[in-house]
Amino acid sequence: MTTNKNIEKYLWILTVLFITYLLVGSFVVSSNFIDLAYLLVLYYSIFRVKKISNKK
């Protein structure tokens, strides 16, 4: 169903935005570069999985 696919898509986007917000906020408060590394790993893994799933 189209409605369920849209809900899943928007829920995934909100989840990624929330995690991004938390990691950036944590970096601003603590100035710890490990938080930025976590953020980069998160986005790298998302793009990598998306690229792999598009090949199939």
mmCIF file of the N, C-alpha and C atoms, coordinates in Angstrom:
data_MODEL
# 
_entry.id   MODEL 
# 
loop_
_atom_site.group_PDB 
_atom_site.id 
_atom_site.type_symbol 
_atom_site.label_atom_id 
_atom_site.label_alt_id 
_atom_site.label_comp_id 
_atom_site.label_asym_id 
_atom_site.label_entity_id 
_atom_site.label_seq_id 
_atom_site.pdbx_PDB_ins_code 
_atom_site.Cartn_x 
_atom_site.Cartn_y 
_atom_site.Cartn_z 
_atom_site.occupancy 
_atom_site.B_iso_or_equiv 
_atom_site.pdbx_formal_charge 
_atom_site.auth_seq_id 
_atom_site.auth_comp_id 
_atom_site.auth_asym_id 
_atom_site.auth_atom_id 
_atom_site.pdbx_PDB_model_num 
ATOM 1   N N  . MET A 1 1  ? 0.840  -1.186 0.000  1.00 0.00 ? 1  MET A N  1 
ATOM 2   C CA . MET A 1 1  ? 0.000  0.000  0.000  1.00 0.00 ? 1  MET A CA 1 
ATOM 3   C C  . MET A 1 1  ? 0.882  1.245  0.000  1.00 0.00 ? 1  MET A C  1 
ATOM 4   N N  . THR A 1 2  ? 0.411  2.226  -0.689 1.00 0.00 ? 2  THR A N  1 
ATOM 5   C CA . THR A 1 2  ? 1.175  3.460  -0.817 1.00 0.00 ? 2  THR A CA 1 
ATOM 6   C C  . THR A 1 2  ? 1.248  4.214  0.505  1.00 0.00 ? 2  THR A C  1 
ATOM 7   N N  . THR A 1 3  ? 0.174  4.227  1.257  1.00 0.00 ? 3  THR A N  1 
ATOM 8   C CA . THR A 1 3  ? 0.143  4.977  2.509  1.00 0.00 ? 3  THR A CA 1 
ATOM 9   C C  . THR A 1 3  ? 1.147  4.417  3.507  1.00 0.00 ? 3  THR A C  1 
ATOM 10  N N  . ASN A 1 4  ? 1.231  3.101  3.626  1.00 0.00 ? 4  ASN A N  1 
ATOM 11  C CA . ASN A 1 4  ? 2.187  2.503  4.557  1.00 0.00 ? 4  ASN A CA 1 
ATOM 12  C C  . ASN A 1 4  ? 3.621  2.777  4.131  1.00 0.00 ? 4  ASN A C  1 
ATOM 13  N N  . LYS A 1 5  ? 3.899  2.764  2.843  1.00 0.00 ? 5  LYS A N  1 
ATOM 14  C CA . LYS A 1 5  ? 5.248  3.057  2.360  1.00 0.00 ? 5  LYS A CA 1 
ATOM 15  C C  . LYS A 1 5  ? 5.627  4.500  2.685  1.00 0.00 ? 5  LYS A C  1 
ATOM 16  N N  . ASN A 1 6  ? 4.687  5.430  2.519  1.00 0.00 ? 6  ASN A N  1 
ATOM 17  C CA . ASN A 1 6  ? 4.964  6.829  2.832  1.00 0.00 ? 6  ASN A CA 1 
ATOM 18  C C  . ASN A 1 6  ? 5.201  7.015  4.322  1.00 0.00 ? 6  ASN A C  1 
ATOM 19  N N  . ILE A 1 7  ? 4.424  6.346  5.152  1.00 0.00 ? 7  ILE A N  1 
ATOM 20  C CA . ILE A 1 7  ? 4.597  6.465  6.599  1.00 0.00 ? 7  ILE A CA 1 
ATOM 21  C C  . ILE A 1 7  ? 5.959  5.924  7.009  1.00 0.00 ? 7  ILE A C  1 
ATOM 22  N N  . GLU A 1 8  ? 6.344  4.788  6.458  1.00 0.00 ? 8  GLU A N  1 
ATOM 23  C CA . GLU A 1 8  ? 7.651  4.220  6.772  1.00 0.00 ? 8  GLU A CA 1 
ATOM 24  C C  . GLU A 1 8  ? 8.779  5.141  6.324  1.00 0.00 ? 8  GLU A C  1 
ATOM 25  N N  . LYS A 1 9  ? 8.628  5.732  5.163  1.00 0.00 ? 9  LYS A N  1 
ATOM 26  C CA . LYS A 1 9  ? 9.651  6.638  4.633  1.00 0.00 ? 9  LYS A CA 1 
ATOM 27  C C  . LYS A 1 9  ? 9.806  7.863  5.534  1.00 0.00 ? 9  LYS A C  1 
ATOM 28  N N  . TYR A 1 10 ? 8.687  8.479  5.918  1.00 0.00 ? 10 TYR A N  1 
ATOM 29  C CA . TYR A 1 10 ? 8.758  9.671  6.756  1.00 0.00 ? 10 TYR A CA 1 
ATOM 30  C C  . TYR A 1 10 ? 9.218  9.346  8.170  1.00 0.00 ? 10 TYR A C  1 
ATOM 31  N N  . LEU A 1 11 ? 8.865  8.177  8.671  1.00 0.00 ? 11 LEU A N  1 
ATOM 32  C CA . LEU A 1 11 ? 9.343  7.774  9.989  1.00 0.00 ? 11 LEU A CA 1 
ATOM 33  C C  . LEU A 1 11 ? 10.850 7.563  9.972  1.00 0.00 ? 11 LEU A C  1 
ATOM 34  N N  . TRP A 1 12 ? 11.373 6.986  8.893  1.00 0.00 ? 12 TRP A N  1 
ATOM 35  C CA . TRP A 1 12 ? 12.822 6.797  8.750  1.00 0.00 ? 12 TRP A CA 1 
ATOM 36  C C  . TRP A 1 12 ? 13.536 8.142  8.679  1.00 0.00 ? 12 TRP A C  1 
ATOM 37  N N  . ILE A 1 13 ? 12.973 9.076  7.918  1.00 0.00 ? 13 ILE A N  1 
ATOM 38  C CA . ILE A 1 13 ? 13.580 10.409 7.803  1.00 0.00 ? 13 ILE A CA 1 
ATOM 39  C C  . ILE A 1 13 ? 13.583 11.115 9.154  1.00 0.00 ? 13 ILE A C  1 
ATOM 40  N N  . LEU A 1 14 ? 12.478 11.039 9.884  1.00 0.00 ? 14 LEU A N  1 
ATOM 41  C CA . LEU A 1 14 ? 12.417 11.668 11.211 1.00 0.00 ? 14 LEU A CA 1 
ATOM 42  C C  . LEU A 1 14 ? 13.409 11.037 12.179 1.00 0.00 ? 14 LEU A C  1 
ATOM 43  N N  . THR A 1 15 ? 13.587 9.735  12.090 1.00 0.00 ? 15 THR A N  1 
ATOM 44  C CA . THR A 1 15 ? 14.530 9.060  12.969 1.00 0.00 ? 15 THR A CA 1 
ATOM 45  C C  . THR A 1 15 ? 15.963 9.513  12.693 1.00 0.00 ? 15 THR A C  1 
ATOM 46  N N  . VAL A 1 16 ? 16.326 9.588  11.426 1.00 0.00 ? 16 VAL A N  1 
ATOM 47  C CA . VAL A 1 16 ? 17.680 10.032 11.073 1.00 0.00 ? 16 VAL A CA 1 
ATOM 48  C C  . VAL A 1 16 ? 17.892 11.485 11.483 1.00 0.00 ? 16 VAL A C  1 
ATOM 49  N N  . LEU A 1 17 ? 16.895 12.328 11.274 1.00 0.00 ? 17 LEU A N  1 
ATOM 50  C CA . LEU A 1 17 ? 17.017 13.730 11.692 1.00 0.00 ? 17 LEU A CA 1 
ATOM 51  C C  . LEU A 1 17 ? 17.152 13.856 13.202 1.00 0.00 ? 17 LEU A C  1 
ATOM 52  N N  . PHE A 1 18 ? 16.417 13.042 13.951 1.00 0.00 ? 18 PHE A N  1 
ATOM 53  C CA . PHE A 1 18 ? 16.501 13.093 15.411 1.00 0.00 ? 18 PHE A CA 1 
ATOM 54  C C  . PHE A 1 18 ? 17.877 12.654 15.894 1.00 0.00 ? 18 PHE A C  1 
ATOM 55  N N  . ILE A 1 19 ? 18.408 11.579 15.326 1.00 0.00 ? 19 ILE A N  1 
ATOM 56  C CA . ILE A 1 19 ? 19.743 11.121 15.715 1.00 0.00 ? 19 ILE A CA 1 
ATOM 57  C C  . ILE A 1 19 ? 20.786 12.167 15.344 1.00 0.00 ? 19 ILE A C  1 
ATOM 58  N N  . THR A 1 20 ? 20.634 12.798 14.190 1.00 0.00 ? 20 THR A N  1 
ATOM 59  C CA . THR A 1 20 ? 21.547 13.868 13.784 1.00 0.00 ? 20 THR A CA 1 
ATOM 60  C C  . THR A 1 20 ? 21.493 15.025 14.772 1.00 0.00 ? 20 THR A C  1 
ATOM 61  N N  . TYR A 1 21 ? 20.279 15.404 15.165 1.00 0.00 ? 21 TYR A N  1 
ATOM 62  C CA . TYR A 1 21 ? 20.096 16.487 16.133 1.00 0.00 ? 21 TYR A CA 1 
ATOM 63  C C  . TYR A 1 21 ? 20.791 16.156 17.451 1.00 0.00 ? 21 TYR A C  1 
ATOM 64  N N  . LEU A 1 22 ? 20.637 14.927 17.915 1.00 0.00 ? 22 LEU A N  1 
ATOM 65  C CA . LEU A 1 22 ? 21.265 14.536 19.173 1.00 0.00 ? 22 LEU A CA 1 
ATOM 66  C C  . LEU A 1 22 ? 22.790 14.532 19.076 1.00 0.00 ? 22 LEU A C  1 
ATOM 67  N N  . LEU A 1 23 ? 23.337 14.025 17.987 1.00 0.00 ? 23 LEU A N  1 
ATOM 68  C CA . LEU A 1 23 ? 24.789 13.970 17.853 1.00 0.00 ? 23 LEU A CA 1 
ATOM 69  C C  . LEU A 1 23 ? 25.401 15.358 17.681 1.00 0.00 ? 23 LEU A C  1 
ATOM 70  N N  . VAL A 1 24 ? 24.751 16.223 16.910 1.00 0.00 ? 24 VAL A N  1 
ATOM 71  C CA . VAL A 1 24 ? 25.269 17.591 16.744 1.00 0.00 ? 24 VAL A CA 1 
ATOM 72  C C  . VAL A 1 24 ? 25.160 18.350 18.062 1.00 0.00 ? 24 VAL A C  1 
ATOM 73  N N  . GLY A 1 25 ? 24.057 18.181 18.762 1.00 0.00 ? 25 GLY A N  1 
ATOM 74  C CA . GLY A 1 25 ? 23.900 18.830 20.069 1.00 0.00 ? 25 GLY A CA 1 
ATOM 75  C C  . GLY A 1 25 ? 24.932 18.353 21.061 1.00 0.00 ? 25 GLY A C  1 
ATOM 76  N N  . SER A 1 26 ? 25.216 17.072 21.056 1.00 0.00 ? 26 SER A N  1 
ATOM 77  C CA . SER A 1 26 ? 26.228 16.526 21.951 1.00 0.00 ? 26 SER A CA 1 
ATOM 78  C C  . SER A 1 26 ? 27.611 17.075 21.602 1.00 0.00 ? 26 SER A C  1 
ATOM 79  N N  . PHE A 1 27 ? 27.887 17.233 20.304 1.00 0.00 ? 27 PHE A N  1 
ATOM 80  C CA . PHE A 1 27 ? 29.172 17.800 19.912 1.00 0.00 ? 27 PHE A CA 1 
ATOM 81  C C  . PHE A 1 27 ? 29.294 19.252 20.351 1.00 0.00 ? 27 PHE A C  1 
ATOM 82  N N  . VAL A 1 28 ? 28.225 20.019 20.202 1.00 0.00 ? 28 VAL A N  1 
ATOM 83  C CA . VAL A 1 28 ? 28.266 21.435 20.576 1.00 0.00 ? 28 VAL A CA 1 
ATOM 84  C C  . VAL A 1 28 ? 28.501 21.581 22.073 1.00 0.00 ? 28 VAL A C  1 
ATOM 85  N N  . VAL A 1 29 ? 27.861 20.738 22.867 1.00 0.00 ? 29 VAL A N  1 
ATOM 86  C CA . VAL A 1 29 ? 27.985 20.847 24.319 1.00 0.00 ? 29 VAL A CA 1 
ATOM 87  C C  . VAL A 1 29 ? 29.358 20.383 24.796 1.00 0.00 ? 29 VAL A C  1 
ATOM 88  N N  . SER A 1 30 ? 29.837 19.249 24.270 1.00 0.00 ? 30 SER A N  1 
ATOM 89  C CA . SER A 1 30 ? 31.060 18.668 24.820 1.00 0.00 ? 30 SER A CA 1 
ATOM 90  C C  . SER A 1 30 ? 32.307 18.920 23.969 1.00 0.00 ? 30 SER A C  1 
ATOM 91  N N  . SER A 1 31 ? 32.151 19.383 22.741 1.00 0.00 ? 31 SER A N  1 
ATOM 92  C CA . SER A 1 31 ? 33.263 19.580 21.804 1.00 0.00 ? 31 SER A CA 1 
ATOM 93  C C  . SER A 1 31 ? 34.096 18.313 21.638 1.00 0.00 ? 31 SER A C  1 
ATOM 94  N N  . ASN A 1 32 ? 33.422 17.173 21.630 1.00 0.00 ? 32 ASN A N  1 
ATOM 95  C CA . ASN A 1 32 ? 34.072 15.880 21.479 1.00 0.00 ? 32 ASN A CA 1 
ATOM 96  C C  . ASN A 1 32 ? 33.953 15.450 20.021 1.00 0.00 ? 32 ASN A C  1 
ATOM 97  N N  . PHE A 1 33 ? 35.080 15.229 19.383 1.00 0.00 ? 33 PHE A N  1 
ATOM 98  C CA . PHE A 1 33 ? 35.074 14.899 17.967 1.00 0.00 ? 33 PHE A CA 1 
ATOM 99  C C  . PHE A 1 33 ? 34.590 13.476 17.680 1.00 0.00 ? 33 PHE A C  1 
ATOM 100 N N  . ILE A 1 34 ? 34.501 12.663 18.707 1.00 0.00 ? 34 ILE A N  1 
ATOM 101 C CA . ILE A 1 34 ? 33.965 11.313 18.516 1.00 0.00 ? 34 ILE A CA 1 
ATOM 102 C C  . ILE A 1 34 ? 32.493 11.388 18.101 1.00 0.00 ? 34 ILE A C  1 
ATOM 103 N N  . ASP A 1 35 ? 31.763 12.383 18.589 1.00 0.00 ? 35 ASP A N  1 
ATOM 104 C CA . ASP A 1 35 ? 30.371 12.552 18.196 1.00 0.00 ? 35 ASP A CA 1 
ATOM 105 C C  . ASP A 1 35 ? 30.248 12.863 16.708 1.00 0.00 ? 35 ASP A C  1 
ATOM 106 N N  . LEU A 1 36 ? 31.163 13.649 16.184 1.00 0.00 ? 36 LEU A N  1 
ATOM 107 C CA . LEU A 1 36 ? 31.159 13.909 14.741 1.00 0.00 ? 36 LEU A CA 1 
ATOM 108 C C  . LEU A 1 36 ? 31.529 12.656 13.959 1.00 0.00 ? 36 LEU A C  1 
ATOM 109 N N  . ALA A 1 37 ? 32.412 11.864 14.504 1.00 0.00 ? 37 ALA A N  1 
ATOM 110 C CA . ALA A 1 37 ? 32.776 10.610 13.839 1.00 0.00 ? 37 ALA A CA 1 
ATOM 111 C C  . ALA A 1 37 ? 31.575 9.673  13.787 1.00 0.00 ? 37 ALA A C  1 
ATOM 112 N N  . TYR A 1 38 ? 30.806 9.607  14.872 1.00 0.00 ? 38 TYR A N  1 
ATOM 113 C CA . TYR A 1 38 ? 29.591 8.796  14.871 1.00 0.00 ? 38 TYR A CA 1 
ATOM 114 C C  . TYR A 1 38 ? 28.616 9.283  13.806 1.00 0.00 ? 38 TYR A C  1 
ATOM 115 N N  . LEU A 1 39 ? 28.501 10.580 13.672 1.00 0.00 ? 39 LEU A N  1 
ATOM 116 C CA . LEU A 1 39 ? 27.600 11.160 12.686 1.00 0.00 ? 39 LEU A CA 1 
ATOM 117 C C  . LEU A 1 39 ? 28.050 10.815 11.264 1.00 0.00 ? 39 LEU A C  1 
ATOM 118 N N  . LEU A 1 40 ? 29.339 10.907 11.012 1.00 0.00 ? 40 LEU A N  1 
ATOM 119 C CA . LEU A 1 40 ? 29.861 10.546 9.696  1.00 0.00 ? 40 LEU A CA 1 
ATOM 120 C C  . LEU A 1 40 ? 29.659 9.061  9.394  1.00 0.00 ? 40 LEU A C  1 
ATOM 121 N N  . VAL A 1 41 ? 29.869 8.218  10.387 1.00 0.00 ? 41 VAL A N  1 
ATOM 122 C CA . VAL A 1 41 ? 29.655 6.780  10.200 1.00 0.00 ? 41 VAL A CA 1 
ATOM 123 C C  . VAL A 1 41 ? 28.180 6.497  9.935  1.00 0.00 ? 41 VAL A C  1 
ATOM 124 N N  . LEU A 1 42 ? 27.299 7.186  10.630 1.00 0.00 ? 42 LEU A N  1 
ATOM 125 C CA . LEU A 1 42 ? 25.856 7.013  10.415 1.00 0.00 ? 42 LEU A CA 1 
ATOM 126 C C  . LEU A 1 42 ? 25.485 7.339  8.978  1.00 0.00 ? 42 LEU A C  1 
ATOM 127 N N  . TYR A 1 43 ? 25.901 8.510  8.485  1.00 0.00 ? 43 TYR A N  1 
ATOM 128 C CA . TYR A 1 43 ? 25.547 8.907  7.131  1.00 0.00 ? 43 TYR A CA 1 
ATOM 129 C C  . TYR A 1 43 ? 26.241 8.040  6.082  1.00 0.00 ? 43 TYR A C  1 
ATOM 130 N N  . TYR A 1 44 ? 27.476 7.635  6.338  1.00 0.00 ? 44 TYR A N  1 
ATOM 131 C CA . TYR A 1 44 ? 28.168 6.757  5.399  1.00 0.00 ? 44 TYR A CA 1 
ATOM 132 C C  . TYR A 1 44 ? 27.442 5.423  5.282  1.00 0.00 ? 44 TYR A C  1 
ATOM 133 N N  . SER A 1 45 ? 27.031 4.868  6.413  1.00 0.00 ? 45 SER A N  1 
ATOM 134 C CA . SER A 1 45 ? 26.345 3.578  6.368  1.00 0.00 ? 45 SER A CA 1 
ATOM 135 C C  . SER A 1 45 ? 24.979 3.693  5.697  1.00 0.00 ? 45 SER A C  1 
ATOM 136 N N  . ILE A 1 46 ? 24.280 4.793  5.904  1.00 0.00 ? 46 ILE A N  1 
ATOM 137 C CA . ILE A 1 46 ? 22.985 4.991  5.246  1.00 0.00 ? 46 ILE A CA 1 
ATOM 138 C C  . ILE A 1 46 ? 23.160 5.056  3.739  1.00 0.00 ? 46 ILE A C  1 
ATOM 139 N N  . PHE A 1 47 ? 24.103 5.854  3.265  1.00 0.00 ? 47 PHE A N  1 
ATOM 140 C CA . PHE A 1 47 ? 24.323 5.971  1.828  1.00 0.00 ? 47 PHE A CA 1 
ATOM 141 C C  . PHE A 1 47 ? 24.847 4.671  1.230  1.00 0.00 ? 47 PHE A C  1 
ATOM 142 N N  . ARG A 1 48 ? 25.688 3.962  1.956  1.00 0.00 ? 48 ARG A N  1 
ATOM 143 C CA . ARG A 1 48 ? 26.226 2.700  1.460  1.00 0.00 ? 48 ARG A CA 1 
ATOM 144 C C  . ARG A 1 48 ? 25.121 1.651  1.305  1.00 0.00 ? 48 ARG A C  1 
ATOM 145 N N  . VAL A 1 49 ? 24.273 1.534  2.297  1.00 0.00 ? 49 VAL A N  1 
ATOM 146 C CA . VAL A 1 49 ? 23.177 0.570  2.231  1.00 0.00 ? 49 VAL A CA 1 
ATOM 147 C C  . VAL A 1 49 ? 22.211 0.940  1.109  1.00 0.00 ? 49 VAL A C  1 
ATOM 148 N N  . LYS A 1 50 ? 21.949 2.233  0.969  1.00 0.00 ? 50 LYS A N  1 
ATOM 149 C CA . LYS A 1 50 ? 21.051 2.671  -0.097 1.00 0.00 ? 50 LYS A CA 1 
ATOM 150 C C  . LYS A 1 50 ? 21.642 2.361  -1.468 1.00 0.00 ? 50 LYS A C  1 
ATOM 151 N N  . LYS A 1 51 ? 22.942 2.561  -1.631 1.00 0.00 ? 51 LYS A N  1 
ATOM 152 C CA . LYS A 1 51 ? 23.607 2.285  -2.905 1.00 0.00 ? 51 LYS A CA 1 
ATOM 153 C C  . LYS A 1 51 ? 23.586 0.790  -3.202 1.00 0.00 ? 51 LYS A C  1 
ATOM 154 N N  . ILE A 1 52 ? 23.827 -0.027 -2.205 1.00 0.00 ? 52 ILE A N  1 
ATOM 155 C CA . ILE A 1 52 ? 23.808 -1.479 -2.388 1.00 0.00 ? 52 ILE A CA 1 
ATOM 156 C C  . ILE A 1 52 ? 22.406 -1.956 -2.717 1.00 0.00 ? 52 ILE A C  1 
ATOM 157 N N  . SER A 1 53 ? 21.395 -1.415 -2.050 1.00 0.00 ? 53 SER A N  1 
ATOM 158 C CA . SER A 1 53 ? 20.017 -1.865 -2.287 1.00 0.00 ? 53 SER A CA 1 
ATOM 159 C C  . SER A 1 53 ? 19.516 -1.424 -3.668 1.00 0.00 ? 53 SER A C  1 
ATOM 160 N N  . ASN A 1 54 ? 20.059 -0.338 -4.219 1.00 0.00 ? 54 ASN A N  1 
ATOM 161 C CA . ASN A 1 54 ? 19.664 0.098  -5.550 1.00 0.00 ? 54 ASN A CA 1 
ATOM 162 C C  . ASN A 1 54 ? 20.240 -0.787 -6.644 1.00 0.00 ? 54 ASN A C  1 
ATOM 163 N N  . LYS A 1 55 ? 21.361 -1.457 -6.378 1.00 0.00 ? 55 LYS A N  1 
ATOM 164 C CA . LYS A 1 55 ? 21.977 -2.330 -7.363 1.00 0.00 ? 55 LYS A CA 1 
ATOM 165 C C  . LYS A 1 55 ? 21.172 -3.598 -7.581 1.00 0.00 ? 55 LYS A C  1 
ATOM 166 N N  . LYS A 1 56 ? 20.452 -4.040 -6.563 1.00 0.00 ? 56 LYS A N  1 
ATOM 167 C CA . LYS A 1 56 ? 19.699 -5.304 -6.663 1.00 0.00 ? 56 LYS A CA 1 
ATOM 168 C C  . LYS A 1 56 ? 18.492 -5.197 -7.498 1.00 0.00 ? 56 LYS A C  1 
# 
